[in-house]
Amino acid sequence: MERLRNTETGKSSLRRSASAARGKARHNGKRFFTLPVITLILMSFMLGTSEFIVVGILPDIAGSLNTQLTTIGNLVSVFAFVYAPCTPFGSAIVSRHPRFATQMVLTVVFLIGNIMCAVAPNYAVLFAARVLIAMVAGTLVSMSMTYAPDVVAPEHRTRFVSWIFSGFSVAAVAGVPLGTWIANMAGWRWAFHTITMMTVVLMGLMIASLPKQSTPSRMGVLSQFMLFSDRRIQCGIGISLCGAAATYVFYTYLAAIMQEEIGLASQYVSIGMMVYGVGSLWGNLYSARLAARGNGIEPLSRMTPIFLAWAFALCALIVARWVPVLGAVLLLVLGMFMYLLNSPAQILYMDVASASRPGSLSLASSLNSMSYNIGIALGAAVGGLVAEHLGLMWLGPVGSLFALAAAAMTIVLKRENVRNHATITVVGNVHRGLESV
């Protein structure tokens, strides 16, 4: 009897502890922007600034290294080509190791890569440095996503995802224009020196604020990749890829478009980049609302009208040379479209993995970065060919083809959703029939 009373007392104590923990979680859930959340947003800002900064300083680098503009522009494609495969493999591998220690090691690699960019004496060294950064950047983003259960309440999940991605938008709003301004004032190398100094400060914040405990995955690396066999995941990857390609066909040459097509003076290009970035930041934050309209694949499958409008805006960009004001407005609108699919796509990957393969959650958290950067590589490569052989004015119409492809895939995804619901209904009816027998 005494043992029974002790057992009941222990259970009661556990219930009280669990209740207190839930109460504490609810209390903490009222405050979203805690230091760990801010640190992770700053992490994505640094990664975004480092990735995109080349776009704003292409002419400066080309002139300094005595290299053709299109050759330097290829650094965008190369970055994405390396980023895309390294992100899922890196995420699957690091999921089996202590999270915080691994993240710090990868951040040091990121730091070394930026130092190499700042001191690169020629194109070859700059190329190697960009490859090194690309190898770890995507994994760092996906690792940030895995902190969600530890730093925010469940009801803030979509908001957390959108703000992590918004770090890249803030990079477009402030980081890239700041880098362009620094390049104009002190030379393009100081743009990378600034990223280096800010990364050191970020590492201090990471040590001070991020949770140190984690539970490594026990699922084998190759077993996690069975997630790719799910058709919903395949559709999500295709949509993200085409959405990114639609943007990067022209975004890689955004500074050149502003100067040569719209007629913006070079000293105002940084302001133009900032305005474009404001539009992309709005789109990233609004994507949280789109992601909150359902679970799983529902938010992304409802984006067909958005992709059609996106395609129309890209086609209309061809008139920028003759109607500069309209061209400027269209660039702002396209900035607003740029990241709208981020949160819906991320929710699709995470929810599908949670339901079908929980051991592959770390891999699932990397899929948006992976697919988006494949799209960046494809879009930048196609944009380079179009710019060289057809001219800048045709970048928008060619990009619209990718937006139309994304719209088509949302329809396929919607049909997949209907098919899954039908399958679940049939299975449920069979189970109820067996139970009645």
C-alpha positions as CSV (number, residue, x, y, z in Angstrom):
1,M,0.0,0.0,0.0
2,E,2.8,2.4,0.9
3,R,4.4,1.6,-2.5
4,L,1.1,2.3,-4.2
5,R,0.7,5.7,-2.4
6,N,4.3,6.6,-3.4
7,T,3.5,5.8,-7.0
8,E,0.3,7.9,-6.9
9,T,2.2,10.7,-5.3
10,G,4.9,10.5,-8.0
11,K,2.3,10.5,-10.7
12,S,0.6,13.5,-9.1
13,S,3.9,15.3,-8.9
14,L,4.6,14.6,-12.6
15,R,1.1,15.9,-13.5
16,R,1.7,19.1,-11.6
17,S,5.1,19.5,-13.2
18,A,3.7,19.0,-16.7
19,S,0.9,21.4,-15.9
20,A,3.4,24.0,-14.7
21,A,5.5,23.5,-17.8
22,R,2.5,24.0,-20.0
23,G,1.6,27.1,-18.1
24,K,5.1,28.4,-18.5
25,A,5.1,27.6,-22.2
26,R,1.8,29.5,-22.6
27,H,3.2,32.5,-20.6
28,N,6.4,32.5,-22.7
29,G,4.3,32.1,-25.8
30,K,2.8,35.6,-25.3
31,R,6.3,37.1,-26.1
32,F,7.6,36.2,-29.6
33,F,10.7,38.3,-30.1
34,T,12.9,36.7,-27.4
35,L,16.7,36.8,-27.6
36,P,17.0,33.3,-29.1
37,V,14.4,34.2,-31.8
38,I,16.1,37.5,-32.6
39,T,19.5,35.6,-32.8
40,L,18.1,33.1,-35.3
41,I,16.6,35.9,-37.4
42,L,20.0,37.7,-37.4
43,M,21.6,34.4,-38.5
44,S,19.3,34.2,-41.6
45,F,20.0,37.9,-42.2
46,M,23.7,37.3,-42.3
47,L,23.3,34.3,-44.5
48,G,21.0,36.2,-46.9
49,T,23.3,39.2,-47.0
50,S,26.3,37.0,-47.8
51,E,24.4,35.1,-50.5
52,F,22.8,38.1,-52.3
53,I,25.4,40.8,-51.8
54,V,27.1,39.9,-55.1
55,V,24.0,41.0,-57.0
56,G,24.5,44.6,-55.8
57,I,28.2,44.8,-56.4
58,L,28.6,42.8,-59.7
59,P,30.1,45.7,-61.7
60,D,32.5,46.6,-58.9
61,I,33.9,43.1,-58.6
62,A,34.1,42.7,-62.4
63,G,36.1,45.9,-62.7
64,S,38.4,45.2,-59.8
65,L,39.2,41.7,-60.9
66,N,39.3,42.6,-64.6
67,T,36.6,40.0,-65.4
68,Q,33.5,40.1,-67.6
69,L,30.2,41.0,-65.9
70,T,28.5,37.8,-66.9
71,T,31.4,35.7,-65.5
72,I,31.0,37.4,-62.1
73,G,27.2,36.9,-62.5
74,N,27.9,33.2,-62.8
75,L,28.9,33.3,-59.1
76,V,25.2,33.5,-58.3
77,S,24.5,30.3,-60.2
78,V,27.6,28.5,-58.8
79,F,26.5,29.4,-55.3
80,A,23.1,28.0,-55.8
81,F,24.3,24.8,-57.6
82,V,26.6,24.1,-54.5
83,Y,24.0,25.2,-52.0
84,A,21.2,23.0,-53.3
85,P,22.8,19.5,-52.9
86,C,24.8,20.3,-49.8
87,T,21.8,21.5,-47.9
88,P,19.8,18.2,-47.7
89,F,22.8,16.0,-47.2
90,G,24.3,18.4,-44.6
91,S,21.0,18.6,-42.8
92,A,20.6,14.8,-42.7
93,I,24.2,14.3,-41.5
94,V,24.1,17.0,-38.7
95,S,20.8,15.7,-37.4
96,R,22.7,12.8,-36.0
97,H,25.1,15.1,-34.0
98,P,24.7,17.7,-31.1
99,R,22.9,20.6,-32.7
100,F,24.5,23.7,-31.1
101,A,28.1,22.5,-31.3
102,T,27.6,21.5,-35.0
103,Q,26.0,24.9,-35.7
104,M,29.0,26.8,-34.2
105,V,31.4,24.8,-36.3
106,L,29.5,25.5,-39.5
107,T,29.3,29.2,-38.5
108,V,33.1,29.3,-38.2
109,V,33.4,27.8,-41.8
110,F,31.0,30.6,-43.0
111,L,33.2,33.2,-41.3
112,I,36.3,31.8,-43.0
113,G,34.6,31.9,-46.4
114,N,33.7,35.6,-46.0
115,I,37.2,36.4,-45.0
116,M,38.4,34.7,-48.2
117,C,36.0,36.8,-50.3
118,A,37.3,40.0,-48.7
119,V,40.9,39.3,-49.5
120,A,40.5,37.4,-52.8
121,P,43.2,38.5,-55.2
122,N,41.6,36.9,-58.3
123,Y,38.4,35.3,-59.6
124,A,39.6,31.7,-58.7
125,V,40.0,32.5,-55.0
126,L,36.6,34.4,-54.9
127,F,35.0,31.4,-56.7
128,A,36.4,29.0,-54.0
129,A,35.3,31.2,-51.2
130,R,31.7,31.4,-52.5
131,V,31.7,27.6,-52.9
132,L,32.8,27.2,-49.2
133,I,30.1,29.5,-48.0
134,A,27.5,27.8,-50.1
135,M,28.4,24.4,-48.6
136,V,27.3,25.4,-45.1
137,A,24.8,28.2,-45.6
138,G,21.7,26.0,-46.4
139,T,22.4,23.6,-43.5
140,L,22.6,26.6,-41.1
141,V,19.2,27.8,-42.3
142,S,17.6,24.4,-41.8
143,M,19.2,24.1,-38.3
144,S,17.6,27.4,-37.4
145,M,14.2,25.9,-38.3
146,T,14.7,23.0,-35.8
147,Y,14.8,25.4,-32.9
148,A,11.1,26.2,-33.3
149,P,9.8,23.8,-30.6
150,D,12.4,25.1,-28.1
151,V,12.0,28.9,-28.6
152,V,8.4,29.6,-29.6
153,A,4.9,28.3,-28.6
154,P,3.2,26.0,-31.1
155,E,0.7,28.7,-32.2
156,H,3.7,30.9,-33.3
157,R,5.2,28.2,-35.6
158,T,4.2,29.8,-38.9
159,R,5.2,33.2,-37.7
160,F,8.6,31.8,-36.6
161,V,9.1,30.2,-40.0
162,S,8.2,33.4,-41.9
163,W,10.5,35.5,-39.7
164,I,13.4,33.1,-40.3
165,F,12.9,33.5,-44.0
166,S,12.3,37.2,-43.5
167,G,15.9,37.5,-42.5
168,F,16.7,37.0,-46.2
169,S,14.2,39.7,-47.1
170,V,15.7,42.1,-44.5
171,A,19.0,41.3,-46.2
172,A,17.5,42.5,-49.4
173,V,16.0,45.6,-47.7
174,A,19.0,46.6,-45.7
175,G,22.0,44.2,-46.1
176,V,22.4,44.2,-49.9
177,P,21.8,48.0,-50.3
178,L,24.2,48.6,-47.4
179,G,26.8,46.4,-49.1
180,T,26.3,48.3,-52.3
181,W,26.7,51.6,-50.5
182,I,29.8,50.4,-48.7
183,A,31.2,49.2,-52.0
184,N,30.6,52.6,-53.5
185,M,32.2,54.4,-50.6
186,A,35.2,52.1,-49.7
187,G,35.3,49.3,-52.2
188,W,33.6,46.0,-52.6
189,R,36.0,44.2,-50.3
190,W,34.8,46.2,-47.3
191,A,31.3,44.8,-47.9
192,F,32.6,41.4,-47.1
193,H,34.7,42.7,-44.2
194,T,31.5,44.1,-42.7
195,I,29.8,40.7,-43.0
196,T,32.8,39.2,-41.2
197,M,32.6,41.6,-38.3
198,M,28.9,41.1,-37.9
199,T,29.3,37.3,-38.0
200,V,31.7,37.5,-35.0
201,V,29.1,39.5,-33.0
202,L,26.4,37.0,-34.0
203,M,28.5,34.1,-32.7
204,G,28.6,35.8,-29.3
205,L,24.8,36.0,-29.3
206,M,24.5,32.4,-30.3
207,I,26.7,31.3,-27.4
208,A,24.7,33.5,-25.0
209,S,21.1,32.7,-26.0
210,L,20.6,29.5,-28.0
211,P,19.5,26.2,-26.3
212,K,22.5,23.8,-25.9
213,Q,20.5,20.6,-25.5
214,S,19.1,18.6,-28.4
215,T,18.1,15.0,-29.3
216,P,20.0,13.7,-32.3
217,S,18.1,11.6,-34.8
218,R,18.6,7.9,-34.8
219,M,17.3,7.4,-38.4
220,G,20.0,6.6,-40.9
221,V,21.1,9.3,-43.4
222,L,19.9,7.3,-46.4
223,S,16.7,6.3,-44.8
224,Q,15.7,9.9,-44.3
225,F,15.9,10.5,-48.1
226,M,12.9,8.1,-48.6
227,L,10.9,11.3,-47.9
228,F,11.6,12.3,-51.5
229,S,9.4,9.4,-52.7
230,D,6.2,11.2,-51.5
231,R,4.5,12.9,-54.4
232,R,3.4,15.9,-52.2
233,I,7.0,16.5,-51.4
234,Q,7.9,16.3,-55.1
235,C,5.2,18.8,-56.1
236,G,6.3,21.2,-53.3
237,I,9.9,21.0,-54.5
238,G,8.8,21.7,-58.1
239,I,6.7,24.7,-57.1
240,S,9.5,26.2,-55.0
241,L,12.1,25.6,-57.7
242,C,9.9,27.3,-60.4
243,G,9.0,30.2,-58.1
244,A,12.7,30.9,-57.5
245,A,13.6,30.6,-61.1
246,A,10.9,33.0,-62.1
247,T,12.5,35.6,-59.8
248,Y,16.2,35.0,-60.5
249,V,15.9,35.1,-64.2
250,F,15.8,38.9,-63.7
251,Y,16.9,39.4,-60.1
252,T,20.5,38.5,-60.9
253,Y,20.7,41.5,-63.2
254,L,18.4,43.8,-61.1
255,A,21.1,46.5,-60.7
256,A,21.7,46.4,-64.5
257,I,17.9,46.6,-65.2
258,M,17.5,49.6,-63.0
259,Q,20.3,51.4,-64.7
260,E,19.9,50.4,-68.3
261,E,16.2,49.7,-68.7
262,I,14.6,52.1,-66.2
263,G,17.3,54.7,-66.5
264,L,18.1,55.0,-62.7
265,A,21.4,56.8,-62.0
266,S,24.1,54.6,-60.5
267,Q,24.2,56.5,-57.2
268,Y,20.5,55.7,-56.6
269,V,20.7,52.0,-57.4
270,S,21.2,51.2,-53.6
271,I,17.9,53.0,-52.9
272,G,16.2,51.1,-55.7
273,M,17.5,47.8,-54.2
274,M,16.2,48.9,-50.8
275,V,12.7,49.6,-52.2
276,Y,12.7,46.2,-53.9
277,G,13.7,44.7,-50.6
278,V,10.9,46.4,-48.8
279,G,8.5,44.7,-51.2
280,S,10.1,41.3,-50.6
281,L,10.0,41.7,-46.8
282,W,6.3,42.4,-47.0
283,G,5.8,39.3,-49.1
284,N,7.8,37.2,-46.7
285,L,5.8,38.4,-43.7
286,Y,2.5,38.0,-45.5
287,S,3.4,34.4,-46.4
288,A,2.8,33.5,-42.7
289,R,-0.8,34.4,-43.3
290,L,-1.0,32.3,-46.4
291,A,0.6,29.4,-44.4
292,A,-1.9,29.8,-41.6
293,R,-4.8,29.0,-44.0
294,G,-4.8,25.3,-43.4
295,N,-2.3,22.5,-42.8
296,G,0.0,20.3,-44.8
297,I,-0.3,20.9,-48.6
298,E,-3.4,23.1,-48.4
299,P,-1.8,26.6,-48.2
300,L,0.6,26.0,-51.1
301,S,-2.1,24.4,-53.3
302,R,-4.2,27.5,-53.0
303,M,-1.6,29.8,-54.6
304,T,-2.6,29.2,-58.2
305,P,-4.0,32.8,-58.7
306,I,-0.8,34.3,-57.2
307,F,1.4,32.5,-59.6
308,L,-0.8,33.6,-62.6
309,A,-0.6,37.2,-61.4
310,W,3.2,36.8,-61.0
311,A,3.5,35.6,-64.6
312,F,1.5,38.6,-65.8
313,A,3.8,41.1,-63.9
314,L,6.9,39.4,-65.4
315,C,5.5,39.7,-68.9
316,A,4.7,43.3,-68.4
317,L,8.3,44.1,-67.4
318,I,9.2,44.2,-71.1
319,V,7.7,47.7,-71.3
320,A,10.1,49.1,-68.6
321,R,12.4,50.6,-71.3
322,W,9.6,52.8,-72.7
323,V,7.6,53.4,-69.6
324,P,10.2,53.7,-66.7
325,V,7.6,54.6,-64.0
326,L,5.6,51.4,-64.8
327,G,8.8,49.4,-64.8
328,A,9.7,50.7,-61.3
329,V,6.2,49.8,-60.1
330,L,6.4,46.3,-61.6
331,L,9.8,45.7,-59.9
332,L,8.2,46.6,-56.5
333,V,5.3,44.2,-57.2
334,L,7.7,41.5,-58.2
335,G,9.6,42.0,-55.0
336,M,6.3,41.4,-53.1
337,F,5.8,38.1,-55.0
338,M,9.4,37.0,-54.4
339,Y,9.0,35.2,-51.1
340,L,5.3,34.6,-50.9
341,L,5.6,30.9,-51.3
342,N,8.2,30.4,-48.5
343,S,6.1,29.7,-45.5
344,P,3.4,27.6,-47.3
345,A,6.1,25.5,-48.8
346,Q,8.0,25.0,-45.5
347,I,4.7,24.0,-43.7
348,L,4.1,21.4,-46.5
349,Y,7.5,19.8,-46.0
350,M,7.4,19.8,-42.2
351,D,3.8,18.6,-41.9
352,V,4.2,15.8,-44.4
353,A,7.4,14.7,-42.7
354,S,5.8,14.8,-39.3
355,A,2.9,12.6,-40.4
356,S,4.9,10.1,-42.5
357,R,8.5,10.2,-41.5
358,P,9.2,12.0,-38.2
359,G,12.9,10.9,-38.2
360,S,13.4,13.0,-41.3
361,L,12.2,16.4,-39.9
362,S,15.7,17.9,-40.1
363,L,15.9,16.9,-43.7
364,A,12.4,18.3,-44.3
365,S,13.4,21.6,-42.8
366,S,16.1,21.9,-45.5
367,L,13.9,21.2,-48.5
368,N,12.7,24.7,-49.1
369,S,16.3,26.1,-49.1
370,M,17.4,23.3,-51.4
371,S,14.6,23.6,-53.9
372,Y,14.7,27.4,-53.9
373,N,18.4,27.4,-54.6
374,I,18.1,24.9,-57.4
375,G,15.6,27.5,-58.8
376,I,18.1,30.3,-58.2
377,A,20.8,28.4,-60.1
378,L,18.4,27.6,-63.0
379,G,17.0,31.1,-63.1
380,A,20.4,32.8,-63.0
381,A,21.8,30.5,-65.7
382,V,18.8,31.1,-68.0
383,G,18.9,34.8,-67.2
384,G,22.6,34.9,-68.2
385,L,21.8,33.3,-71.6
386,V,18.8,35.7,-72.2
387,A,20.8,38.8,-71.2
388,E,23.7,37.8,-73.4
389,H,21.7,36.7,-76.5
390,L,18.4,38.6,-76.3
391,G,19.0,41.5,-74.0
392,L,17.8,42.6,-70.6
393,M,14.3,43.5,-71.8
394,W,13.4,39.8,-72.4
395,L,14.3,38.6,-68.9
396,G,10.8,39.2,-67.5
397,P,8.9,37.4,-70.3
398,V,11.2,34.4,-70.0
399,G,10.8,34.3,-66.2
400,S,7.0,34.3,-66.6
401,L,7.3,30.8,-68.1
402,F,8.6,29.5,-64.8
403,A,5.7,31.2,-62.9
404,L,3.2,29.5,-65.2
405,A,4.9,26.2,-64.6
406,A,4.5,26.8,-60.8
407,A,0.8,27.6,-61.3
408,A,0.4,24.3,-63.1
409,M,2.0,22.3,-60.3
410,T,-0.2,23.9,-57.7
411,I,-3.2,22.4,-59.6
412,V,-1.4,19.0,-59.6
413,L,-0.8,19.4,-55.9
414,K,-4.5,20.2,-55.3
415,R,-5.5,17.0,-57.1
416,E,-3.1,15.1,-55.0
417,N,-4.8,16.5,-51.9
418,V,-8.2,15.4,-53.2
419,R,-6.9,11.9,-54.0
420,N,-5.4,11.6,-50.5
421,H,-8.7,12.6,-48.9
422,A,-10.5,10.1,-51.0
423,T,-8.1,7.3,-50.0
424,I,-8.5,8.2,-46.3
425,T,-12.3,8.2,-46.7
426,V,-12.2,4.7,-48.4
427,V,-9.9,3.3,-45.7
428,G,-12.1,4.7,-42.9
429,N,-15.2,3.2,-44.4
430,V,-13.5,-0.2,-44.7
431,H,-12.4,0.0,-41.1
432,R,-15.9,0.9,-39.9
433,G,-17.3,-2.0,-42.0
434,L,-14.9,-4.5,-40.5
435,E,-15.8,-3.2,-37.0
436,S,-19.5,-3.6,-37.7
437,V,-18.9,-7.2,-38.7
